[in-house]
Amino acid sequence: MSATALRLIRCRRLSTASLPGVTKALRWRDLRKVAKVTGAVVFGGCLFITYEVMALDKAVTIDTNAILQEKYKSYIYLRPNPSDEKENLSAGLTHKTRRELHKAARRFLEISSRLLLRKLDAAPWTMQSLQERLSNLDADPHEVALWVLLKRTQSDNRALRIKAVRELADNCHWHDYQYQTAAQVIDQRTAVGLARTPQADLRFFLRPPALPDLDDGFSAEDGLRQLLASLPQSEVDKCVQYFTSLALRESTQALAAQRRGLWCFGGNGLPYAQSLTSVPSEKVESFCLQALVQHSKVRSHCDHIVSNGGLPLLQRVYQLRRDSKNIQRNIVRIIGNLALNDRVHQAIVQSGWLSVLAEMVQSPHVIEASHAARVLANLDRETVKEKYQDGVYVLHPQTRANQPIKADVLFIHGILGAAFKTWRQRDRSDLHDENDKDDYTECWPKTWLAADCPNLRVLSVEYDSHLSDWMAKCPAENQRKSLAFRSRELLKKLKMAGVGDRPVVWVAHSMGGLLVKKMLIDASQDPDMKDLFKNTKGILFYSVPHHGTFMAEYSVNVRYLLFPSIEVRELCRDSPALRDLNENFLNMAKEKDIKVLSFAETLPTNIGPMIKILVVPAQSANIGIGDLIKVDVDHLNICKPERKDSFLYKRSLRFIQETLHSSISR
């Protein structure tokens, strides 16, 4: 193919450190036969040049989709033909005349960049003022604005960098080629900032790099198993050992069944072989990922996961299992744990995870968005000083906030609860008005409270809690599942998340309220946690069994139905441990004047198909300080308002606002 006077943009990175002073002579012997330089821009430490192709006399592949997509530009992106790459014009330009192009651009660069920067250095500036300053230049203001914003994202001034990222994302008039350009030149800090900007265009992020094809007979399951086997196994938590051995055992059995089938036990193991072949790969992968979640919590193991190819492997499994939300969430949990270590941030970005996280954080589903928001917050060292360990989620703000956060509201679930499902709106089946179903929220603290109190940080904590030892995920840890252990574990996580640096209101359901009281007592006695205790302003209790519950006694008496775990045994009515905990807390709360509001259930809860029980009677929900409000709901729904204008939510909101009034009104 041949053509003349085609306008071609060709961006080539070149460190300015390799550009000495202006040369006295420019050699055009080869260059003038091929292209004419028309412009150049220095961005950070790189040189970007624009030139016009004057003649095409060799084979070249031209992607004309760019022309069809861009109505106002005629940029053409060249790709060399694989068959004759050495002789291709594009390859020739890259390898033979690159140095000449740089030299030719240098003089133009020095003149145009000095002129441009004189007009742009004055601050503050906006997009409108930028266009005014460029009005007498022979340049497209919108075109230059992109480069100016990109340059400012690398400023030494932190405030200027943050502002430039925000304006870069807020401008919705960039063309497709401009997004492509930005995606290739923005640095890691800017890319993370864009991902944490509300509704940022996903074209700012490079797609994950292409993954090599797997060898025949080698699956993603094999890769996960090999990764697990390569990680240290000695001197680690017993639960890490348990999950690792479980994952490796399940993987090995599944492989044996697939490869040997009926012959695995000499023909006598038919039933066993059938059971093994029925184990789907997805289940085995899930076992492996649960083990990797535990390993990723061990700081010294994170480097091993990265160096052994864990990031691209997890990327492959994530793409393969798009229909499995559970697998994808566990993968993102692992990435979030890795992101707690600054030294692996570059590896996470380079492996293409930013595009995945940027899309995920914009999901309408609260769980997916919150998992991604945690990872991005851990990656964002520009605007976030806190770090969020596994199980600590920011419900609001999940992106960079435009206003300062003045207080924290922290949600703690109870037995068999979770960071999100505990705080959902009352289930759809219980709603009477069809219009209510359209506005249903999966998490009212994220949807309702964040809208009514935008200058609050809303956190939700998740921890394992089990009614029965049979249900425990890690049997090796059963004896550690006490209030005292939970308190120590969560206090460390909350301190890392910056809880205590500003005023705090706690919101707790069921056993979560006992945990809050234990944490505050422990914090008052720990010099490193005194700020959390000092800044606690109020606590909202939803059916908290301050004096125990009949359900604990019931589970003890009927062991075949519900074998008691340590957590349930601690909830027995009038237990000495609960009595001491409550007395110590009351003395502390009265001395510090902590505001308290309690809600009590009045309807029985279905426990199985045959049993209905009042889990926490009003007398047990009465802590002995603050107001006690009885509500006509059962134990499970006392923390799930029916709608935003219901009494339960409005009274809860009023308590939070009144408690933090002096803090959030300043």
MOCORUR-V805561 format. One record per residue. N is the residue number from 0. PHI is phi in whole degrees, -180 to 180 (* if undefined). OMEGA is omega in whole degrees, -180 to 180 (* if undefined). Layout:
BEGIN
<<N	PHI	OMEGA> <N	PHI	OMEGA>>
END
This chain:
BEGIN
<<0	*	175> <1	-132	-178> <2	-162	177> <3	-132	173> <4	56	173> <5	-81	179> <6	-85	-174> <7	-127	173> <8	-101	-179> <9	-137	-178> <10	-95	-178> <11	-131	179> <12	-74	175> <13	-152	-179> <14	-63	179> <15	-68	177> <16	-65	-180> <17	-92	179> <18	-103	178> <19	-75	-180> <20	-63	-176> <21	-63	179> <22	-75	-177> <23	-79	-178> <24	-137	179> <25	-114	-178> <26	-91	-178> <27	-109	-172> <28	-56	-179> <29	-93	-173> <30	-65	-174> <31	-67	177> <32	-78	-172> <33	-116	-170> <34	-150	176> <35	-123	-180> <36	-71	-179> <37	-117	-179> <38	-175	179> <39	-159	179> <40	-140	172> <41	-95	178> <42	-128	-177> <43	61	180> <44	-103	-174> <45	-125	177> <46	-111	179> <47	-120	-176> <48	-119	176> <49	-122	-180> <50	-145	179> <51	-105	176> <52	-79	-178> <53	-94	-180> <54	-155	176> <55	-123	-177> <56	-119	177> <57	-134	-175> <58	-64	178> <59	-153	176> <60	-94	-178> <61	-114	177> <62	-89	-177> <63	-89	177> <64	-60	180> <65	-63	180> <66	-68	-179> <67	-66	-177> <68	-80	-177> <69	-103	-175> <70	-80	-172> <71	-109	-178> <72	-127	177> <73	-126	179> <74	-74	-180> <75	-124	-180> <76	-102	-176> <77	-97	173> <78	-130	180> <79	-70	174> <80	-72	-178> <81	-57	-174> <82	-72	-178> <83	-132	-173> <84	-61	-176> <85	-67	-178> <86	-94	-176> <87	-66	-179> <88	-62	-179> <89	-61	179> <90	-65	179> <91	-62	178> <92	-61	-176> <93	-69	-170> <94	-101	-172> <95	-103	-173> <96	-114	-179> <97	-59	-179> <98	-64	179> <99	-67	178> <100	-62	179> <101	-64	180> <102	-66	-179> <103	-65	-178> <104	-79	-170> <105	-62	-178> <106	-68	176> <107	-60	-179> <108	-60	-176> <109	-63	-178> <110	-75	-174> <111	-71	-178> <112	-69	178> <113	-64	180> <114	-64	-178> <115	-67	-175> <116	-70	176> <117	-61	-178> <118	-81	-174> <119	-109	-174> <120	-69	-180> <121	-65	180> <122	-127	0> <123	-79	179> <124	-146	177> <125	-129	178> <126	-61	-180> <127	-68	-180> <128	-67	178> <129	-62	179> <130	-64	178> <131	-65	-178> <132	-70	-179> <133	-94	-173> <134	-64	-179> <135	-102	176> <136	-101	176> <137	-83	-177> <138	-155	175> <139	-79	-176> <140	-55	-178> <141	-68	178> <142	-66	-178> <143	-71	-178> <144	-58	179> <145	-60	-178> <146	-68	179> <147	-64	179> <148	-64	179> <149	-63	178> <150	-65	-178> <151	-71	175> <152	-67	178> <153	-109	180> <154	-65	174> <155	-75	-180> <156	-88	-176> <157	-61	-179> <158	-61	179> <159	-67	178> <160	-63	-178> <161	-63	179> <162	-64	-180> <163	-65	178> <164	-62	-180> <165	-64	-180> <166	-70	177> <167	-62	-180> <168	-77	-176> <169	-73	-180> <170	-74	-176> <171	-97	-175> <172	-110	177> <173	-67	176> <174	-88	-176> <175	-60	-179> <176	-65	178> <177	-71	174> <178	-62	180> <179	-63	178> <180	-63	-179> <181	-61	-178> <182	-61	-177> <183	-86	-174> <184	-113	-179> <185	-68	180> <186	-86	-176> <187	-60	-179> <188	-62	180> <189	-68	-180> <190	-63	178> <191	-65	178> <192	-61	178> <193	-65	179> <194	-64	-179> <195	-97	175> <196	-96	-176> <197	-54	175> <198	55	177> <199	-64	180> <200	-66	-176> <201	-71	177> <202	-73	176> <203	-71	-171> <204	-114	176> <205	-66	178> <206	-68	179> <207	-55	180> <208	-61	180> <209	-62	-179> <210	-93	179> <211	-65	178> <212	-65	178> <213	-73	176> <214	-65	179> <215	-58	179> <216	83	180> <217	-108	-175> <218	-111	174> <219	-61	177> <220	-62	178> <221	-62	-180> <222	-63	178> <223	-64	-180> <224	-65	179> <225	-65	179> <226	-62	179> <227	-62	-178> <228	-66	-178> <229	-82	-176> <230	-86	179> <231	-60	-180> <232	-116	-178> <233	-88	176> <234	55	176> <235	-122	180> <236	-56	-179> <237	-60	179> <238	-69	176> <239	-63	177> <240	-62	-178> <241	-63	-178> <242	-65	179> <243	-65	-180> <244	-64	179> <245	-63	-179> <246	-65	-179> <247	-67	179> <248	-65	-180> <249	-64	-179> <250	-65	-179> <251	-62	-180> <252	-64	-179> <253	-63	179> <254	-65	180> <255	-61	-179> <256	-66	-178> <257	-69	-172> <258	-90	-175> <259	-112	174> <260	54	-174> <261	-68	-173> <262	-90	-174> <263	-68	177> <264	-129	176> <265	65	179> <266	92	-179> <267	-92	-175> <268	-106	-177> <269	-56	-180> <270	-60	-179> <271	-66	179> <272	-63	179> <273	-65	-180> <274	-67	180> <275	-72	-179> <276	-68	179> <277	-82	178> <278	-75	-178> <279	-73	179> <280	-59	-179> <281	-60	180> <282	-68	180> <283	-65	177> <284	-60	179> <285	-64	176> <286	-59	-178> <287	-62	-178> <288	-68	175> <289	-61	177> <290	-66	180> <291	-66	175> <292	-58	-180> <293	-66	178> <294	-63	-177> <295	-68	175> <296	-80	179> <297	-92	-172> <298	-55	-177> <299	-70	-180> <300	-85	-176> <301	-62	179> <302	-63	178> <303	-66	180> <304	-61	-179> <305	-70	-176> <306	-67	179> <307	-93	173> <308	82	-177> <309	-66	-176> <310	-66	176> <311	-66	178> <312	-64	178> <313	-64	176> <314	-63	-180> <315	-66	-179> <316	-65	179> <317	-60	-179> <318	-70	-179> <319	-70	-174> <320	-109	179> <321	-65	180> <322	-90	-179> <323	-116	-180> <324	-65	-178> <325	-65	179> <326	-65	-179> <327	-63	179> <328	-66	178> <329	-65	177> <330	-63	-180> <331	-68	173> <332	-59	180> <333	-63	179> <334	-61	179> <335	-64	177> <336	-69	176> <337	-62	-176> <338	-69	174> <339	-67	-179> <340	-105	-175> <341	-58	-173> <342	-70	179> <343	-105	-180> <344	-59	-178> <345	-61	180> <346	-64	179> <347	-64	-179> <348	-67	-177> <349	-66	180> <350	-84	171> <351	89	-175> <352	-76	-177> <353	-64	180> <354	-64	178> <355	-66	-177> <356	-69	180> <357	-63	177> <358	-73	-176> <359	-68	-177> <360	-70	177> <361	-92	-180> <362	-66	176> <363	-73	-180> <364	-90	-170> <365	-62	-177> <366	-68	180> <367	-61	-178> <368	-63	-177> <369	-71	176> <370	-63	179> <371	-67	-180> <372	-62	178> <373	-63	180> <374	-62	-177> <375	-64	177> <376	-64	178> <377	-69	178> <378	-83	-173> <379	-87	178> <380	-89	178> <381	-79	-175> <382	-122	-177> <383	-119	177> <384	-93	-179> <385	-80	172> <386	-131	-173> <387	-111	179> <388	-76	-178> <389	-57	179> <390	97	177> <391	-113	-173> <392	-122	175> <393	-92	176> <394	-85	178> <395	-162	-8> <396	-84	-180> <397	-92	175> <398	-130	177> <399	-63	-174> <400	-88	177> <401	-87	180> <402	-132	-177> <403	-68	176> <404	-88	-174> <405	-106	-179> <406	-160	178> <407	-117	169> <408	-120	-171> <409	-118	-177> <410	-103	-179> <411	-123	-177> <412	-82	-179> <413	-111	-178> <414	-61	-180> <415	61	178> <416	-90	179> <417	-156	-174> <418	-64	-176> <419	-118	-172> <420	-66	179> <421	-61	-171> <422	-106	177> <423	-79	173> <424	-66	180> <425	-51	-171> <426	-51	-176> <427	-56	-179> <428	-65	-180> <429	-91	-178> <430	-83	-175> <431	-98	-177> <432	-95	-180> <433	-61	180> <434	-65	179> <435	-64	-178> <436	-66	179> <437	-69	-178> <438	-102	-177> <439	-61	179> <440	-116	178> <441	-76	-177> <442	-159	-174> <443	-66	175> <444	-61	-180> <445	-76	-174> <446	-88	-174> <447	-85	-176> <448	-65	179> <449	-63	179> <450	-73	-178> <451	-81	-179> <452	-135	-174> <453	-67	-179> <454	-94	173> <455	-107	167> <456	-93	-178> <457	-109	-179> <458	-116	173> <459	-133	-176> <460	-110	178> <461	-123	176> <462	-147	179> <463	-75	174> <464	-142	-173> <465	-137	176> <466	-73	-175> <467	-135	175> <468	-63	179> <469	-64	-177> <470	-93	-175> <471	-62	-179> <472	-71	-179> <473	-128	-178> <474	-58	-178> <475	-65	-175> <476	-105	-175> <477	-55	-174> <478	-72	-180> <479	-100	-176> <480	-88	177> <481	-118	177> <482	-60	-178> <483	-63	179> <484	-67	179> <485	-58	-178> <486	-61	-179> <487	-62	-178> <488	-65	-176> <489	-74	179> <490	-61	177> <491	-63	-180> <492	-65	-178> <493	-69	177> <494	-64	179> <495	-64	179> <496	-84	177> <497	81	177> <498	-71	-175> <499	114	178> <500	-75	180> <501	-141	-180> <502	-56	-174> <503	-130	166> <504	-120	179> <505	-99	175> <506	-127	-172> <507	-134	176> <508	-118	172> <509	55	-177> <510	-62	177> <511	-59	178> <512	-68	176> <513	-64	179> <514	-65	178> <515	-62	180> <516	-62	179> <517	-64	-180> <518	-64	-179> <519	-69	176> <520	-64	179> <521	-65	-180> <522	-65	-180> <523	-67	-178> <524	-104	-178> <525	-112	-179> <526	-56	-179> <527	-74	-176> <528	-115	-175> <529	-64	179> <530	-64	179> <531	-63	178> <532	-66	-178> <533	-64	-175> <534	-92	175> <535	-72	-176> <536	-105	-177> <537	-165	179> <538	-137	177> <539	-111	-177> <540	-105	173> <541	-107	177> <542	47	178> <543	-92	-178> <544	-80	-178> <545	-59	-178> <546	-115	177> <547	96	-177> <548	-143	177> <549	-63	-177> <550	-62	179> <551	-64	178> <552	-64	-179> <553	-63	-178> <554	-69	178> <555	-69	-176> <556	-73	-178> <557	-114	-172> <558	-66	-178> <559	-67	-180> <560	-91	-175> <561	-152	180> <562	-69	-169> <563	-76	170> <564	-90	180> <565	-58	-177> <566	-60	-178> <567	-72	179> <568	-62	178> <569	-69	-177> <570	-94	-179> <571	-58	-176> <572	-60	177> <573	60	177> <574	-68	-180> <575	-57	-179> <576	-63	179> <577	-66	-180> <578	-64	179> <579	-66	180> <580	-60	-177> <581	-69	180> <582	-64	179> <583	-63	180> <584	-67	-179> <585	-60	178> <586	-61	-180> <587	-68	-177> <588	-65	179> <589	-67	-180> <590	-65	-177> <591	-93	-179> <592	60	175> <593	-78	179> <594	-75	-178> <595	-135	172> <596	-133	-178> <597	-122	172> <598	-111	180> <599	-125	178> <600	-77	176> <601	-127	-180> <602	-108	179> <603	-71	-179> <604	-110	177> <605	-73	175> <606	-112	-174> <607	81	-175> <608	-74	-172> <609	-115	-170> <610	-121	173> <611	-129	-175> <612	-146	172> <613	-82	-170> <614	-64	-180> <615	-125	178> <616	-63	-177> <617	-59	-179> <618	-67	177> <619	-81	179> <620	-77	-179> <621	-85	-177> <622	-78	180> <623	101	178> <624	-151	-179> <625	77	-178> <626	-84	173> <627	-119	-178> <628	-118	178> <629	-88	-176> <630	-128	-178> <631	-81	176> <632	-142	178> <633	-92	-174> <634	-65	-177> <635	-72	-175> <636	-97	-178> <637	-68	179> <638	-105	-179> <639	-122	180> <640	-59	-179> <641	-72	178> <642	-159	-175> <643	-68	-179> <644	-94	178> <645	-74	-179> <646	-61	-176> <647	-58	180> <648	-73	-177> <649	-61	179> <650	-70	177> <651	-65	179> <652	-61	-179> <653	-62	178> <654	-62	-180> <655	-64	-178> <656	-67	-179> <657	-68	-180> <658	-65	-177> <659	-101	-173> <660	-54	-177> <661	-66	-178> <662	-83	-174> <663	-91	-179> <664	-90	-179> <665	-76	*>>
END
